[in-house]
């Protein structure tokens, strides 16, 4: 038999001491793992409950600087839909302009779901796992560091802070009764603690779960066992921009991701329940994943809602804002700041703001003066990407845009002498661009039955009206210059049948009045014309005057001696530029007379078509304007429009619009309007 150890009293005391020490260490370690919290005072609880009644109020209180600006109407509409999805269920897809805070709103809405207990199992799904983990990291940071959340929800934040951001501390954390708190703190998952209030009752947020996954990862069959043995399935999904730029460009990837969302994601709640989901997204290209779920015909269940930065463009978009763009580009290129651009805007603000509607009037960048100016600057800076990033109306990728260079225009020079009218000419159109600060610029162009065109003459007439000139004097100087220039044109061997005069760059009443009296002053039939970009052009009269329709143009008749033409400048600019891409003499082509036309060609090409597409049933043109004058380019666009009024449009010879005309003196055998 083994011998019993001979233990002395000292040995027994040492063993007893070791046991007590071990128990003390274990108790100390267990005590160190225990986390306790104290409920806030009654008035704080009352404030918390009041704020929880409104998602917008709750986010503004806890989001702090992220929501420091007043909400726009679009924000309020989006918040109402999100709150409806959280409280009552449903699916909601939304597209907002970049910088409107849609992702930030959804991240705070996720915390709202979990902390208020309105949703117990939220899954954040993004284009990639890394993007989804950013949502988890945001929530983790807020419940650890936000003082307002800590004041209202210490039953969550106290336990989150005690983890020090370490998963192992969360795993062994205990609550006051020595039982595990249930908090989980991993890279892709957060589980809120399950604790009791002073009355021994659980909190609504107990055991709430937030998971993050990439859309193409393993997201099927998600479920968890709660501490009470109940099986939990996801009841709310945040689909945060579920496509990458690469996947948006691929039809097959869009198809695959669409199937995952309609199948795997919407089936997360189980076979007998409908899941609630919100999808903030950005349309990268037409027909991509975002566009599909925003389309209420294709996916009516998602109640798609699209918001744009600019809801209505200003009336002066193609005039004063075009001048502003040149100044802004120069300021930026020369590192001069916004001084000159802001001065120009301030001096013309009433005219430049007229007619504009922006979706969020408080969205103004540092150094800028209005939300409209911010939008216009973004348009200049981002080019055709503006339509996707800020308007959610991208151009079709791969749109063919013709290439036009000064070399091509010069190559259309023929041996025809300037001023000589071709035998095939059906009408001769003069077009004048009025720039009061320096000159009247004019082209005279002959047009044949199949829209063959030939420039017969072009030139300028000096006009220098100082900015500080009194209005009446300014009108007199413009009228006198037009009269002198009209007599010059009438004396040319290529005397025009019709004369189109731009009214946009001068006091409109001066040009309208001059056009009415032009037959008596210089013997030419004239019309004042106002070019409008695609955003502003509408074939109607705001004042209810009589309107005679033409091809992408219309004549407004206030009375017999007061009428004018309004025309789609984007449409006719493209038509005029296309004329230079054809060989001289071909249908639709344009040619030059003999001579050196370098400056003329440069002006024709200073406006370049960067993109064209049909958006929401309307054709959209995107033009890039190079530095320098483009007056002759504007004249040629007006000339082609004028030819359409004389019966020669894009379809060749057609019936000229029947219109009340001024008394005309026409060259025999030539069409006027």
Secondary structure as UniProt FT lines:
FT   HELIX           9..33
FT   HELIX           42..52
FT   HELIX           55..63
FT   HELIX           64..67
FT   HELIX           73..88
FT   STRAND          91..95
FT   TURN            98..99
FT   HELIX           102..116
FT   STRAND          121..126
FT   HELIX           129..145
FT   HELIX           147..152
FT   HELIX           154..162
FT   TURN            163..165
FT   HELIX           167..171
FT   TURN            176..177
FT   STRAND          184..185
FT   STRAND          189..191
FT   TURN            198..199
FT   TURN            204..207
FT   STRAND          209..214
FT   TURN            215..216
FT   TURN            220..221
FT   STRAND          224..225
FT   TURN            227..228
FT   STRAND          231..232
FT   STRAND          236..240
FT   HELIX           245..249
FT   HELIX           251..260
FT   HELIX           261..265
FT   TURN            266..269
FT   TURN            271..272
FT   STRAND          276..281
FT   TURN            286..287
FT   HELIX           289..294
FT   TURN            296..298
FT   HELIX           300..302
FT   STRAND          305..306
FT   STRAND          310..312
FT   TURN            315..319
FT   HELIX           320..333
FT   TURN            334..335
FT   TURN            337..338
FT   HELIX           339..347
FT   HELIX           349..353
FT   TURN            354..355
FT   STRAND          357..358
FT   TURN            361..362
FT   TURN            366..367
FT   HELIX           371..382
FT   HELIX           383..385
FT   HELIX           386..389
FT   TURN            390..391
FT   TURN            397..398
FT   HELIX           406..410
FT   TURN            411..412
FT   TURN            418..419
FT   TURN            423..424
FT   STRAND          427..435
FT   TURN            436..438
FT   STRAND          439..447
FT   TURN            449..450
FT   STRAND          453..462
FT   TURN            467..468
FT   HELIX           471..490
FT   TURN            493..494
FT   STRAND          498..502
FT   TURN            504..505
FT   HELIX           508..522
FT   STRAND          526..532
FT   TURN            534..536
FT   TURN            542..543
FT   STRAND          546..550
FT   TURN            551..552
FT   STRAND          553..559
FT   TURN            560..561
FT   STRAND          562..568
FT   HELIX           569..579
FT   TURN            580..581
FT   TURN            584..585
FT   TURN            587..588
FT   STRAND          590..592
FT   HELIX           598..604
FT   STRAND          607..615
FT   TURN            616..617
FT   STRAND          618..625
FT   HELIX           631..645
FT   TURN            646..647
FT   STRAND          648..649
FT   TURN            650..651
FT   STRAND          652..653
FT   TURN            668..669
//
